Amino acid sequence: MTEKQIEKMMKSLGLTRDEAIEMLMEDEAVDKMSMKEVTSDLSEEQKKAVKAVTKTTSAKPKAKAKRERKVDEVKKGLLLLIADVFKSELGIDSTLENEVALHFNFEGADYDLKLIKHRPPKVSK
């Protein structure tokens, strides 16, 4: 505790010098207490809340959940149909990238054909 801190407490809170020193000493004691001492006089519900807060603010990075990718069978079917037409009508071989795009070569140039499914418009209430 420094003289500046004491003077600041005296001015901001209107305390006497002794009161400011006592308050700063109490603050330092609280800062040095362990979590057990702090939580010993809390109810079970309060202890759970403290535990939840300390868990969420930990230094460990949260592991990302692995999500399974959903395959859009309609898009896949449409792209396979287009690929089949390219093959039967034009003799063009193509490769399918998931159900997103069709890659092919035509007259020496590479092409990508992307199929985008738009979401339905939101209905306003």
C-alpha positions in Angstrom: 0.0 0.0 0.0 1.4 3.3 -1.0 0.9 6.9 0.2 -0.9 7.7 -3.1 -3.4 4.9 -2.5 -4.1 6.1 1.0 -4.6 9.7 -0.1 -6.9 8.6 -3.0 -9.1 6.6 -0.6 -9.2 9.5 1.8 -10.3 11.9 -0.9 -12.7 9.7 -2.9 -14.5 8.2 0.1 -14.1 10.9 2.7 -12.2 8.7 5.1 -9.7 9.5 7.8 -6.2 8.3 7.4 -6.6 5.4 9.8 -9.9 4.3 8.1 -8.2 4.4 4.6 -5.3 2.3 5.8 -7.6 -0.2 7.5 -9.7 -0.5 4.3 -6.6 -1.0 2.1 -5.3 -3.7 4.5 -8.7 -5.5 4.4 -8.7 -5.3 0.6 -5.2 -6.9 0.5 -6.3 -9.6 2.9 -9.3 -10.4 0.7 -7.1 -10.5 -2.4 -4.8 -13.1 -0.7 -7.6 -15.4 0.4 -8.0 -18.7 -1.4 -11.2 -19.6 -3.2 -12.2 -22.0 -0.4 -12.1 -19.2 2.2 -14.2 -17.0 -0.1 -16.8 -19.7 -0.8 -17.0 -21.1 2.7 -19.8 -18.8 3.7 -21.8 -19.1 0.4 -24.9 -21.1 -0.1 -24.8 -24.2 -2.3 -26.5 -22.3 -5.1 -23.9 -19.5 -4.9 -21.1 -22.0 -4.8 -22.4 -23.6 -8.0 -22.6 -20.2 -9.7 -19.0 -19.5 -8.7 -17.9 -22.8 -10.0 -19.7 -22.3 -13.3 -18.1 -18.9 -13.8 -14.6 -20.2 -13.0 -15.1 -23.1 -15.4 -16.1 -20.8 -18.3 -13.3 -18.4 -17.8 -10.5 -21.0 -17.6 -7.4 -20.7 -19.7 -8.0 -24.0 -21.5 -9.3 -23.5 -25.1 -12.6 -25.1 -25.7 -12.6 -28.1 -28.0 -14.6 -27.6 -31.1 -17.4 -30.1 -31.6 -17.1 -32.2 -34.7 -20.3 -31.8 -36.8 -21.3 -34.2 -39.4 -21.7 -32.6 -42.8 -25.2 -33.0 -44.3 -25.4 -34.2 -47.9 -28.0 -32.6 -50.1 -29.3 -35.5 -52.1 -31.4 -33.3 -54.4 -28.4 -31.1 -55.4 -26.2 -34.2 -55.8 -28.9 -35.8 -58.1 -29.1 -32.7 -60.3 -25.3 -32.4 -60.7 -25.1 -36.2 -61.6 -27.9 -35.7 -64.1 -25.9 -32.8 -65.7 -22.7 -34.8 -65.6 -24.6 -37.7 -67.4 -25.9 -35.3 -70.1 -22.3 -33.9 -70.6 -21.0 -37.5 -71.0 -23.8 -38.8 -73.3 -24.4 -35.7 -75.5 -20.9 -34.0 -75.6 -18.6 -36.8 -74.5 -17.2 -34.7 -71.7 -15.8 -36.4 -68.6 -16.5 -34.5 -65.4 -15.8 -34.9 -61.7 -18.2 -34.1 -58.9 -17.0 -32.2 -55.8 -19.3 -33.4 -53.1 -22.7 -32.1 -54.2 -21.4 -28.5 -54.7 -19.7 -28.3 -58.0 -19.0 -30.2 -61.3 -15.5 -29.9 -62.8 -14.9 -30.6 -66.5 -12.6 -29.7 -69.4 -14.2 -28.4 -72.7 -12.1 -27.5 -75.7 -8.9 -27.2 -73.7 -10.3 -25.0 -71.0 -11.2 -26.0 -67.4 -14.7 -25.2 -66.1 -16.5 -25.4 -62.8 -20.3 -25.6 -62.6 -21.5 -24.7 -59.2 -25.1 -25.4 -58.0 -26.4 -23.1 -55.2 -29.6 -23.9 -53.3 -31.1 -20.8 -51.9 -32.9 -20.7 -48.6 -36.6 -20.0 -48.8 -37.6 -16.4 -48.0 -38.5 -15.6 -44.4 -42.2 -15.1 -43.8 -42.9 -11.9 -41.9 -45.5 -11.9 -39.2 
